[in-house]
Amino acid sequence: MLHRLFRLLQPLALALAVVAAMSGAAQAQSLDALRASGAVGERFDGLLAARDASAKAYVDKVNAQRRQLYAKSSKAQGIAADQVGQVYAQKIMAGVAPGTWLLKPDGSWVQK
């Protein structure tokens, strides 16, 4: 089943890449910098978490974009949006730099 979800979500990966490109390198650099500083972390559900209050507005903006993409893919693929987010979270977490904070489903934080 997980393999099927990955296959179905390949268009989502492309969509996220397009959004990242459209939002510019500055935003990507900001996300990388915020991850490196520990101000934000990646959640198990494909969303960001603000670990520092100063990053909350940025996290809200990125999460709104991610939710839109997950909902669009969910509708197109006929699966729940939370499943889309969870599958994509695995790809995000695999690609982030060592030291990035990751939120597990039990609420605990670990560093990659």
CYANA upper distance limits for C-alpha pairs under 8 A (distance plus 0.5 A):
  1 MET  CA      5 LEU  CA      6.83
  2 LEU  CA      6 PHE  CA      6.77
  2 LEU  CA     87 VAL  CA      8.42
  3 HIS  CA      7 ARG  CA      6.76
  4 ARG  CA      8 LEU  CA      6.60
  5 LEU  CA      9 LEU  CA      6.49
  5 LEU  CA     84 VAL  CA      8.24
  5 LEU  CA     87 VAL  CA      7.66
  6 PHE  CA     10 GLN  CA      6.92
  6 PHE  CA     87 VAL  CA      7.25
  8 LEU  CA     77 GLN  CA      7.07
  9 LEU  CA     13 ALA  CA      7.22
  9 LEU  CA     73 SER  CA      7.64
  9 LEU  CA     77 GLN  CA      8.36
  9 LEU  CA     84 VAL  CA      7.57
  9 LEU  CA     87 VAL  CA      8.47
  9 LEU  CA     88 TYR  CA      8.31
 10 GLN  CA     14 LEU  CA      7.16
 11 PRO  CA     15 ALA  CA      6.71
 11 PRO  CA     73 SER  CA      8.12
 12 LEU  CA     16 LEU  CA      6.61
 12 LEU  CA     69 LEU  CA      7.45
 12 LEU  CA     70 TYR  CA      7.90
 12 LEU  CA     73 SER  CA      6.63
 13 ALA  CA     17 ALA  CA      6.75
 13 ALA  CA     88 TYR  CA      8.27
 14 LEU  CA     18 VAL  CA      6.76
 15 ALA  CA     19 VAL  CA      6.73
 15 ALA  CA     69 LEU  CA      7.74
 16 LEU  CA     20 ALA  CA      6.58
 16 LEU  CA     66 ARG  CA      8.31
 16 LEU  CA     69 LEU  CA      7.83
 17 ALA  CA     21 ALA  CA      6.68
 18 VAL  CA     22 MET  CA      6.56
 19 VAL  CA     23 SER  CA      6.49
 20 ALA  CA     24 GLY  CA      6.93
 20 ALA  CA     25 ALA  CA      8.15
 20 ALA  CA     27 GLN  CA      8.34
 20 ALA  CA     28 ALA  CA      7.32
 21 ALA  CA     25 ALA  CA      7.40
 23 SER  CA     27 GLN  CA      6.83
 23 SER  CA     28 ALA  CA      8.42
 24 GLY  CA     28 ALA  CA      7.37
 25 ALA  CA     29 GLN  CA      6.52
 26 ALA  CA     30 SER  CA      6.52
 27 GLN  CA     31 LEU  CA      6.67
 28 ALA  CA     32 ASP  CA      6.69
 29 GLN  CA     33 ALA  CA      6.47
 30 SER  CA     34 LEU  CA      6.47
 31 LEU  CA     35 ARG  CA      6.54
 32 ASP  CA     36 ALA  CA      6.55
 33 ALA  CA     37 SER  CA      6.60
 34 LEU  CA     38 GLY  CA      6.68
 34 LEU  CA     39 ALA  CA      5.75
 34 LEU  CA     40 VAL  CA      6.13
 34 LEU  CA     55 ALA  CA      8.23
 35 ARG  CA     39 ALA  CA      6.67
 35 ARG  CA     40 VAL  CA      5.64
 35 ARG  CA     41 GLY  CA      6.47
 35 ARG  CA    100 THR  CA      6.12
 35 ARG  CA    101 TRP  CA      7.68
 36 ALA  CA     97 ALA  CA      8.37
 36 ALA  CA     99 GLY  CA      7.38
 36 ALA  CA    100 THR  CA      6.67
 38 GLY  CA     51 ARG  CA      7.34
 38 GLY  CA     52 ASP  CA      8.38
 38 GLY  CA    100 THR  CA      7.35
 38 GLY  CA    101 TRP  CA      7.03
 39 ALA  CA     50 ALA  CA      6.65
 39 ALA  CA     51 ARG  CA      5.40
 39 ALA  CA     52 ASP  CA      5.31
 39 ALA  CA     54 SER  CA      8.25
 39 ALA  CA     55 ALA  CA      6.80
 40 VAL  CA     48 LEU  CA      7.16
 40 VAL  CA     49 ALA  CA      6.04
 40 VAL  CA     50 ALA  CA      5.12
 40 VAL  CA     51 ARG  CA      5.55
 40 VAL  CA     52 ASP  CA      7.36
 40 VAL  CA     55 ALA  CA      7.32
 40 VAL  CA     59 VAL  CA      8.06
 40 VAL  CA    101 TRP  CA      7.82
 41 GLY  CA     48 LEU  CA      6.27
 41 GLY  CA     49 ALA  CA      5.74
 41 GLY  CA     50 ALA  CA      7.13
 41 GLY  CA     51 ARG  CA      7.18
 41 GLY  CA    100 THR  CA      6.94
 41 GLY  CA    101 TRP  CA      5.15
 41 GLY  CA    102 LEU  CA      5.96
 41 GLY  CA    103 LEU  CA      7.37
 42 GLU  CA     46 GLY  CA      7.47
 42 GLU  CA     47 LEU  CA      6.72
 42 GLU  CA     48 LEU  CA      5.20
 42 GLU  CA     49 ALA  CA      6.60
 42 GLU  CA     89 ALA  CA      8.18
 42 GLU  CA     92 ILE  CA      8.33
 42 GLU  CA     93 MET  CA      7.51
 42 GLU  CA    100 THR  CA      8.25
 42 GLU  CA    101 TRP  CA      6.95
 42 GLU  CA    102 LEU  CA      5.44
 42 GLU  CA    103 LEU  CA      6.64
 43 ARG  CA     47 LEU  CA      5.84
 43 ARG  CA     48 LEU  CA      6.10
 43 ARG  CA     49 ALA  CA      6.82
 43 ARG  CA     89 ALA  CA      7.55
 43 ARG  CA    102 LEU  CA      6.32
 43 ARG  CA    103 LEU  CA      5.10
 43 ARG  CA    104 LYS  CA      7.16
 44 PHE  CA     86 GLN  CA      6.65
 44 PHE  CA     89 ALA  CA      6.21
 44 PHE  CA     90 GLN  CA      8.01
 44 PHE  CA    102 LEU  CA      7.85
 44 PHE  CA    103 LEU  CA      6.39
 44 PHE  CA    104 LYS  CA      6.00
 44 PHE  CA    105 PRO  CA      6.52
 45 ASP  CA     82 ASP  CA      7.33
 45 ASP  CA     85 GLY  CA      5.55
 45 ASP  CA     86 GLN  CA      4.90
 45 ASP  CA     87 VAL  CA      8.39
 45 ASP  CA     88 TYR  CA      8.42
 45 ASP  CA     89 ALA  CA      6.25
 46 GLY  CA     66 ARG  CA      8.28
 46 GLY  CA     85 GLY  CA      4.97
 46 GLY  CA     86 GLN  CA      6.06
 46 GLY  CA     87 VAL  CA      8.10
 46 GLY  CA     88 TYR  CA      6.31
 46 GLY  CA     89 ALA  CA      4.50
 46 GLY  CA     90 GLN  CA      8.27
 46 GLY  CA     92 ILE  CA      7.91
 47 LEU  CA     63 ASN  CA      6.17
 47 LEU  CA     66 ARG  CA      7.49
 47 LEU  CA     85 GLY  CA      7.83
 47 LEU  CA     89 ALA  CA      7.95
 48 LEU  CA     59 VAL  CA      6.45
 48 LEU  CA     62 VAL  CA      7.95
 48 LEU  CA     63 ASN  CA      6.82
 49 ALA  CA     59 VAL  CA      7.04
 50 ALA  CA     55 ALA  CA      6.13
 50 ALA  CA     56 LYS  CA      5.85
 50 ALA  CA     59 VAL  CA      6.64
 51 ARG  CA     55 ALA  CA      8.04
 52 ASP  CA     56 LYS  CA      7.72
 55 ALA  CA     59 VAL  CA      6.62
 56 LYS  CA     60 ASP  CA      6.58
 57 ALA  CA     61 LYS  CA      6.81
 58 TYR  CA     62 VAL  CA      6.83
 59 VAL  CA     63 ASN  CA      6.43
 60 ASP  CA     64 ALA  CA      6.61
 61 LYS  CA     65 GLN  CA      7.05
 62 VAL  CA     66 ARG  CA      6.72
 63 ASN  CA     67 ARG  CA      6.44
 64 ALA  CA     68 GLN  CA      6.80
 65 GLN  CA     69 LEU  CA      6.92
 66 ARG  CA     70 TYR  CA      6.58
 67 ARG  CA     71 ALA  CA      6.50
 68 GLN  CA     72 LYS  CA      6.63
 69 LEU  CA     73 SER  CA      6.62
 70 TYR  CA     74 SER  CA      6.35
 70 TYR  CA     81 ALA  CA      5.97
 70 TYR  CA     82 ASP  CA      8.28
 70 TYR  CA     84 VAL  CA      6.31
 70 TYR  CA     85 GLY  CA      6.70
 71 ALA  CA     75 LYS  CA      6.64
 71 ALA  CA     81 ALA  CA      5.83
 72 LYS  CA     76 ALA  CA      6.72
 73 SER  CA     77 GLN  CA      6.38
 73 SER  CA     81 ALA  CA      8.05
 73 SER  CA     84 VAL  CA      7.81
 74 SER  CA     78 GLY  CA      6.12
 74 SER  CA     79 ILE  CA      5.54
 74 SER  CA     80 ALA  CA      6.05
 74 SER  CA     81 ALA  CA      5.43
 74 SER  CA     84 VAL  CA      6.94
 75 LYS  CA     79 ILE  CA      7.36
 75 LYS  CA     80 ALA  CA      8.41
 75 LYS  CA     81 ALA  CA      8.45
 79 ILE  CA     83 GLN  CA      7.47
 79 ILE  CA     84 VAL  CA      7.90
 80 ALA  CA     84 VAL  CA      7.12
 81 ALA  CA     85 GLY  CA      6.79
 82 ASP  CA     86 GLN  CA      6.67
 83 GLN  CA     87 VAL  CA      6.68
 84 VAL  CA     88 TYR  CA      6.63
 85 GLY  CA     89 ALA  CA      6.40
 86 GLN  CA     90 GLN  CA      7.17
 87 VAL  CA     91 LYS  CA      7.49
 88 TYR  CA     92 ILE  CA      6.71
 89 ALA  CA     93 MET  CA      6.43
 90 GLN  CA     94 ALA  CA      6.60
 91 LYS  CA     95 GLY  CA      6.85
 92 ILE  CA     96 VAL  CA      6.81
 93 MET  CA    102 LEU  CA      7.95
 96 VAL  CA    100 THR  CA      7.10
 97 ALA  CA    112 LYS  CA      7.94
 98 PRO  CA    111 GLN  CA      7.85
 98 PRO  CA    112 LYS  CA      5.49
 99 GLY  CA    111 GLN  CA      5.67
 99 GLY  CA    112 LYS  CA      5.61
100 THR  CA    111 GLN  CA      5.93
100 THR  CA    112 LYS  CA      5.98
101 TRP  CA    109 TRP  CA      6.92
101 TRP  CA    110 VAL  CA      6.19
101 TRP  CA    111 GLN  CA      4.98
101 TRP  CA    112 LYS  CA      6.94
102 LEU  CA    109 TRP  CA      6.08
102 LEU  CA    110 VAL  CA      5.84
102 LEU  CA    111 GLN  CA      6.43
102 LEU  CA    112 LYS  CA      7.40
103 LEU  CA    107 GLY  CA      6.70
103 LEU  CA    108 SER  CA      6.37
103 LEU  CA    109 TRP  CA      5.15
103 LEU  CA    110 VAL  CA      7.12
104 LYS  CA    108 SER  CA      6.00
104 LYS  CA    109 TRP  CA      6.71
104 LYS  CA    110 VAL  CA      8.08
